[in-house]
Amino acid sequence: MFIPWERLPDATLENMVDSYCTQVHGLCSDDDFDSLSSRRQQVMQAIKDGRLVVRWSEAEESAWIVNPELTPP
């Protein structure tokens, strides 16, 4: 199940974005290294554009940021 990002408390969304940015799944540009601030902005824009979404798993009782095109329904 997908959770609308607007429903998450700001601090929760920020923590999820930070976690996403510092893991292998973070967005990268053509630069060798983007600052964490730049990566946060990229991820937030992707969430707002719908290129990334927040997914909740009942089985794992956890939520994370994913690409909806790569996520089974």
Summary of the structure (lengths in Angstrom):
residues: 73
radius of gyration: 12.2
end to end distance: 7.9
largest distance: 37.6
contacts: 164
relative contact order: 0.22
helix: 45%
strand: 16%
